[in-house]
Amino acid sequence: MSKLTFTTLKNLVNQMKENNVDKDKFSFVYKVKFDVIVAIVHEGYELLVGLHTVNYGFVVKVNQNFVAELKEDDYYNLCKYLNLSFRNDGFTSNVFLKLLSSKIPDHYSGYKYSYKDMIPFLKCKPIDEAQKIYFKGSRTTGRTGRGKSTRNYQGGYRKNDFCGRI
């Protein structure tokens, strides 16, 4: 795990707090386009980093003292998607953290992001009622409702275990 102090984040965070917002977004290009969402969370800050064209993202956690951490798995995946390595390119996790720190804007963008703005970045996306699929009944017993056989048929035993707790 690599760590680096993000002094450039202080101005942005202070302006976000003054404007009573907890999220801001910026972009930059380094081999591919990166979208970064800065989020103020109760244990510090998070930078949600997304790479265009490869549909990959990760979180860089930043504590209250502005010390950022990049996990090794995220660094290795980043190298894989950018086709870089330490051996050939001198690309280290610290090099990436310095690059990320240098791209953080000095000022808050002025846009208040809502939940709807964040939907493309969420893993679980809300689905419109018209696109939802409902299962009624079971092929094996013909029973309807929340019977055990219905749940087993619809999603297997892992889903059954989860649904059984509801």
Secondary structure as UniProt FT lines:
FT   STRAND          2..5
FT   TURN            7..8
FT   HELIX           9..18
FT   TURN            19..20
FT   STRAND          23..29
FT   STRAND          33..41
FT   TURN            42..43
FT   STRAND          44..51
FT   TURN            52..55
FT   STRAND          56..62
FT   TURN            64..65
FT   STRAND          67..70
FT   HELIX           72..82
FT   HELIX           86..89
FT   HELIX           93..103
FT   HELIX           115..118
FT   HELIX           119..121
FT   HELIX           129..131
FT   TURN            139..141
FT   HELIX           148..164
//
